[in-house]
Amino acid sequence: MSNAKHDLILRGGRVIDPSQGIDKIADVRFTNGVVAAIGDKLAGGPGTEVRDVRGKVVTPGLIDLHTHVYWGGTSIGVDASALAHTSATAVFVDAGTAGPGNFPGFRKHVIEPSAPVRILPFLNISYPGIFAFSNTVMVGECANLHLLDLRECVRVVRENADLIVGIKVRVGRGAGGSSGIAPMDMALEVAEETGLPVMAHLDHPPPSRLEVMSRMRKGDILTHCFRPFPNAPSDPAGGVRPEISAARERGVIFDIGHGGGSFGFRTGRAMLAAGFKPDVISSDVHVLSIKGPAFDLLHTLGKFLALGMTLPEVVACATVNAARAIRRTGLGTLKPGAGGDASIFEVVDAPTEYRDVLGELIVGERRLVARGLVLDGRWWSDGVANSGTRN
């Protein structure tokens, strides 16, 4: 998509940009593909496209830090471009769907054709990635250590350094079988060699939460961080387990990664009551969770509104905090000169049912509904740039 001489103004929305401490009614202007200005009653020229977004919220382009979008190449993947429109999500961080063996196909057939929707992947430590994931077939890619080739991982990272943002490892009885902590140690070795963070999935033991947390470094990401028992981060009395607190103190990043089995309201209430808020809120949307209970990023953010977090807090968790986690600080912000991505959604005041992965139901007072998306400085819908009014 060409951005030459294109000018767009979003008029009169509630602009929330935690990267700049902004929460006010304002206009946002995009010129030639980047953010040009935030201000009151910005004036346009004869060719300026103007979108009236009064009554809507305008944020930096939302970043979903944990998704699976290798659509058509793996059984777990969903279509990022279709989901971008319905969830007002600009950036999909793929959480290790592809490994070294099938990453070239992911890049050629999904990532590159998806533009201007951005896909930034973690590389799975396992050579075939997540290769068997469905209602009827479920095989953990780290259950067989013969599938983990560290030199191949390093090679693929170096050949795709413009895209790959980290190393993904799934450990636990489900993803790793009897492999225990070994895949985690192997992922850390690749991460150290390439200078990238690790995103660690932990399901049922073994390994234990303590074994995983004690290994994680500053900048590494624990996804599924509010998972239910077992391996939950809260203790039975409701406090935060000491290894979790120690990991946060040394700079480990805590990401929700909701998915189909990895977020519980009981854990969430306990952690928030203890003052432990997530750094990042992500959906872990995939072929199973897209049908519920995760659905998409906006629905997942709505659950945290229902749990008592504020709208600016949840926006921060899906913009500036997510950008820092993948070390792409040019994303997740509306600072002048930043990439021209913005999400537009409405906060609808209406009773809304939310369920966790165990089936617990809570009713929130609000839900978030997608109303538009700006990518590369242009209003984007269903894969095409649309024209607005002119002034």
N, C-alpha and C positions, 0 to 999 in steps of 0.2 A: 504494500500500500504506500503510495507516494504522499508525503506530507508537505510538499513544496507549497508555500504561500497559503497554507490553510490556517484559518483563524476560527476558534470556537470559544464561546462564552457560556458557562453554566450560570444561570441567573437566579440569585436569591435563595439558595439552599442553605441549610445548616451545615457549615463546613467544620468537620472534625479532623484535625491533623495533629495527632499526639507528638509527632516528630518536632513540631514547632510550638506546641502548647496552644493550638488554635481550637476554639469552639465558639463559633459565632455565625450569624447570618451574613453571608458575603457572596460575591461573584468569584468565579475562578476562570481564568483565561488560559487557553492553550494556543500556542503559535508555532507552526512548523514542527509539530510533534513533541514539544516539550511544554512544561508549565511555564507560563509567562508572568502571571501575577495573581494575587488574591487581594480583593479590595471591594469597596462599596461602589455600586453603579458604574462598573467599568464600561467605557465607551467602545463601541465597535465601529468598524468601517463599512463601506458599501458591500463588501463580500463576506462579512463576518456571519458565521452561523451562530444563532443564539438558541439555547435550550432553557425553557422556563422550568426550574426545579424547585420552585417554592413549595414548602411543606415536605420536602424530601431531605435526606441526609446525603452529603457529599464527602467522601473520604478518599485518601490515596487508594490506588488500586489494591483491592484486598488480595492477600497472599494466603493460600491454603498450604500450610507447611507439610501436611501429610496427606497425599492422595496416591491413587494408582490409576494412571491414565495411559498405559500402553494398550490402548484399545485395538482389538483385532490381532494383536501379537501374543497376548497372554490371556488366560481365562479370567483373570482378576480385573482386567482393565475396563475403564469406562471412558466415554468420549468427552475430552476436555472442552472442546469448542461448544458442544451442546450445553454442557454444564456451566460454562462461562456466562452464557446468556441468562439462564434461569437462576443463577446464584450471584450475579454481579461480581464474579471473581476474575481477577486479571492475571494472576500468576498461580500456576499449579506446580507445587514441588512434588515430584514423584518420589515416593519413599522406597526406592529399591526394587521396583517391579522388574527391571532388567538387570542382568549380570553381564560379565564380560563377553559371554558367548552370544548374546542377542542384542547387545546395546547398539551395534550399527544399524540394525533394522528399526529399533525404536527411534533413533535419530532421523533416519532417512524417511521413514513412512509415517511417523506421527509428530515428532517434535518440530521438524522443519516445515511441514505443510500446515501446522496449526497456527502459524503466525497470522495476525498479531497477538493472539493469545500466547502467553509465554509459559513454556514448560521447562523447569530446571530440575534435573534428576540427581538423586543419590544413586550411586552404583552399588548393587547388591554384592556382598562378598562371595556369594555362591555363583558359580559359573553360569547356570541357566536362569538365575533370578528366581522369582516366584512362579514356578512352572506348573503347579497343580493345585488350583484353588477354586473350589465350587461347593455347592450343596452336597454333591455326591462323591467328589474326589478331593482329598486334602492331604498333601504330602509336604512336610516341612523341608525347605531347600537346604537347611543346615544339618539335617539328620545324618547325611553321609558326608564325612569330611573329605572324601575323594573328590567332591564337587567344588572344593575350595582351592583355587590356584592363585596364590598371592602375587606372583609375577605377572600373571595375566591381568589381574585387577590394576596393578600399577601401570601396566602398558596402556590399558584402555583409558585410565584417568588422564595420563599424559597426552594421549592422542585427542582427547575431548575436554581439555582443560577449560575451554570457553563455556562449557555447559555444566559439567559435573560439579556439584557443590558439596559432596561429602560421601562417606561410605556408610551403607546401611547393613546392619546385622540383626537377624531375628534369633533370639535365644529363648530357651524354655522348652518344656516337654512337647508342646505342640509344634513349634518351628524347628527345634533342634534334636528332638528325640532324646537319645542317650548321650549326645555330644557334650552336654554340660556347658561349661564356660569356655571351651576351646574355640568356638567360632568368634566369640567376643575378643579373645586375645589375638586371634588372627586378623580380625578387622582393625584392631588398634595398631597392629604392626603396619598394615597398609596405610592407615591414616597418618601415622608418624612419618612414613616414607614420602607421602605426597603432600603433607602439610594441610590436611583437610580434617574436618570434624567427623566424628562417628555419630550416627543416629542409631540408638539401641532400642529394639523391641524386646520386652520381657513379658512372657505369658506365665504359664504354671511352672513351678519348680520341678526339677532342677534346671538351671542354677537358681540360687536364692537371690533375693533382692540385694542383700549385703554383698555377695560376690560381684554383682554387676556394678553397684554404686561405688564400691571401693576402687574400681578400675577407671572410672570415668574422669576425664580431664576437663579443665576449663574450656568452654566452648563446645564440648560434646553435648548431645541432646538425648535426654530420656523421653521417648515418646510413650503414649499410654500412661502418663504420669499419675492419673487419678483412677487407675484401674481398680476393680473390686477385688476382694479376697479370692485367691491367695496372691501373695506378692504385692499387696496393697501398700501405699506409702504411709497410711495412718495406722496407729495402733488401736487395739480394741477399746481403749479408754477415750479415743478421739484425738489424741495428740499426734504430732508428726514424728515419725521414727528418726532416731538420731543420725543414721547414715544418710537420710534424705536431707536433713538440715545441713549436715556437713558438706554434702555435695553442692548444695546451693551456695554455701559460703565460699567454696573454691571456684565457682563460676559455671557449674553445670546448668544447662538450660532445660526447663521442664515444659514439655509440650503435651497437650491433651490427647491427640490422636484417637478420637472417639471410636470409630469403626463399628464392627458388629459385636465385639466382645470385650471392649477395653475401657469403658467408662461407666462408673456407678455413681448415682446421686448420693448414696450414703458416704462414699469416700469423698466426693466433692464437698458435701456439707461439712464434714469433719475437717478437711484441709482448709477451707475458707474460714471456718470458725476459729481455727488456730492461726489465722493470719497468713497462710501460705497460699498465695494466688498463683495460677499458672503464668509462665512467661509468654507462652504461645497457645492459642486455641486453634486446633485444626480438626478437620472432619474425619480423616482416614476413609474417604469415600472410595468404594470399590463395588464390584458387581453385586455383592450381597448387601452391604450397608447402605447403598444408594436407595434401596427400597425401604429403609428404616432399620435401626432407629437414628442413624446419623443424617441421612438424606443429602445434606450439602453443608457448606460453610455457614451460610446465614442461619440455618436451622440450629446448627451447633452453637453459634454465638448466642442465639436466643435462649438456650438452656442456661447460660451463665448470667444473662439478665434475670432469668427466673430465680437463680440462686443468690441474687443480690449484688452482683457486680454492676457497675455503672456502664452506660453506653460508651463514654470515652475510654474506659478501661478495656472493654472487649474489643473496641476498634484498635487500640494499641497492640493487643495480642495478635491481631491479624494484619498489621501493617508494619510499623517501625520495628517491633520486637521480632517479628518473623523475618524481616529483611536482615536484621543483625545476626540472626541465627544462621543464615546462609551466607553471611558476609557480603551481601549485596546492598550496601547502604544507599545506593542510588534509587532503590525501590522503596515502596512503603512511605513515600513522602510527597508533599505538594510544594516543596521548596522551589522557587524559580530556577529553571534550568534542569530540573529533574525530568525523567521520562514522563511523557504525557498520559499517564494512566489514572483513572479515577473510577470509583464505584458509587453508584447512586441507588439508594434504597429508601424504603418508607418504614417508619416505625408505626405499626398498626396496633392501636389499643383495642385488644379483644382477647377474651380467654383463649388460651392456646395449650393444647395437650403436648407434653414432652415426655418421652420414655427413655430410660437408660437401657443398657444391654441386658440387664436382668429382668426387665419388664416393669420396673417401678414407674409409676405414673405421677407426674406433678402437673399442675395447671399454672401456667404463667399468665401474666396480665398483658403481655405484648408479644408480637412476633415481627420479624424483619422480612420484608418483601422486596425482591429485586425490582428496580425501576429503570435501570440503565447502566451502561458501561462505556467509558471512554478509554480507548486503546490507541497509543501513539498519537494522541491529540485529536482523535476523531471519534464522534459518536458511533458506537458499534452495536450492531444487532443482527443476530442470525448470520454472522459471518460477513456482513457487508457494512460499509459506511452509509449512513442515512443522512439526508439533508434535513436541516431544520429551517426555522424562519430566518429571514435575512433582515438586517437593519443597516 
